[in-house]
Amino acid sequence: MGTRWMVRKRTFAHVLGVEDEGADPVVVLSFRSEGEELEVLRRAGHPFFVLGWGRDAMGMVLDDPDWDEVAELVTESFCVLAPKKLASLVDRPSTAEP
C-alpha cells in the first residue's frame, strides 16, 4: 500500500516496499515528470525505471538515494499535477535564486 502524497485527488508521489520472488525487497518512489527531464530519466537506467501506467509516470529505487535529488523530483512532480497558480508559488531548486 505504501504512502501517497496527492494534489487535486491525484498522486504526485508514492513510496512503497516491493517484494519480488527471488529478489531482495526494495523501497520505490513513483513520481511524475515532464519534458526533457522525463526523457533523460527514461534513458538513465538504475535507479530509475519507467512505470507501466501514465505517460509521465516514473519510478526510482531508493536503495542509496541522493536525498537532494529525491526532494527535487518530488517537488517537480507536485508542480506537474498542481494547478498552475499553486505551482507558481513553489520554490523550485532549478529556479531558486542562489
Secondary structure as UniProt FT lines:
FT   STRAND          3..7
FT   TURN            8..9
FT   STRAND          10..18
FT   TURN            21..22
FT   STRAND          26..32
FT   HELIX           35..44
FT   TURN            46..47
FT   STRAND          48..50
FT   TURN            55..56
FT   STRAND          57..61
FT   HELIX           67..81
FT   HELIX           84..87
FT   TURN            88..89
FT   TURN            93..95
//
